[in-house]
Amino acid sequence: MKTTHKESLNRLARISGQVNGIKRMVEEEKYCIDIVTQIQAARSALRSVELQILQKHMQHCVSNAFETGSQKDADEKMEELLRVMKKQF
């Protein structure tokens, strides 16, 4: 599935709403486990958007770097991906 920036922005707007809801829950001193559950849901939603954007980057930018035949560009894109993936750990 190809995701557009607009679709990503729509999902991020929903996540922003989730985060605001979590803030309200904390302000209203809701049950801790309910708050943690909502935090986990927001983190999961962010990871999902992150993966979709990363997939789009690989399908477009990385693929394009390899198709141009420029070893320098391909190496740079691979290094970018590795840097991002290392931050996950």
C-alpha positions in Angstrom: 0.0 0.0 0.0 1.4 3.3 -1.0 0.9 6.0 1.6 0.8 9.7 0.8 2.0 12.5 3.0 -1.6 13.6 3.4 -2.6 10.2 4.7 0.4 10.4 7.1 -0.7 13.8 8.3 -4.3 12.6 8.8 -3.0 9.7 11.0 -0.7 12.1 12.9 -3.7 14.4 13.6 -5.5 11.4 15.1 -2.5 10.5 17.2 -2.3 14.1 18.4 -5.9 13.8 19.5 -5.0 10.6 21.3 -2.1 12.3 23.1 -4.4 15.2 24.1 -6.8 12.6 25.5 -4.0 11.0 27.5 -3.2 14.5 28.9 -6.8 14.9 30.0 -6.8 11.5 31.6 -3.7 12.5 33.7 -5.3 15.9 34.6 -8.4 14.1 35.7 -6.4 11.5 37.6 -7.8 8.6 35.8 -6.8 5.0 36.7 -3.1 4.5 36.0 -3.5 1.3 33.9 -6.0 3.0 31.7 -3.6 5.8 31.1 -0.7 3.4 30.3 -3.0 1.5 28.0 -3.7 4.7 26.0 0.0 5.6 26.0 0.8 2.2 24.5 -1.9 2.6 21.9 -0.5 6.0 20.9 3.1 4.6 20.7 1.8 1.8 18.5 0.1 4.2 16.2 3.2 6.3 15.9 5.3 3.2 15.1 2.8 2.4 12.4 3.1 5.8 10.8 6.9 5.6 11.1 6.9 2.2 9.3 4.7 3.5 6.5 6.9 6.6 6.0 10.0 4.4 6.1 8.5 2.0 3.6 7.7 5.0 1.3 11.2 6.2 1.7 12.6 2.8 0.7 10.2 2.4 -2.3 11.0 5.9 -3.6 14.2 7.5 -2.4 16.3 4.4 -1.8 15.0 2.6 -4.9 15.7 5.7 -7.0 19.3 5.9 -5.7 19.9 2.4 -6.9 18.2 2.9 -10.2 20.4 5.9 -11.1 23.4 3.6 -10.9 25.2 6.0 -8.6 27.1 3.9 -6.0 27.7 7.0 -3.9 23.9 7.8 -3.7 23.1 4.2 -3.0 25.7 4.0 -0.2 24.4 7.2 1.3 20.8 5.9 1.3 21.8 2.6 2.9 23.9 4.5 5.5 20.8 6.6 6.3 18.7 3.5 6.8 21.2 1.9 9.1 21.5 5.1 11.2 17.7 5.2 11.6 17.5 1.5 12.4 20.3 1.7 15.0 18.3 4.3 16.9 15.6 1.7 17.4 17.7 -0.3 19.7 
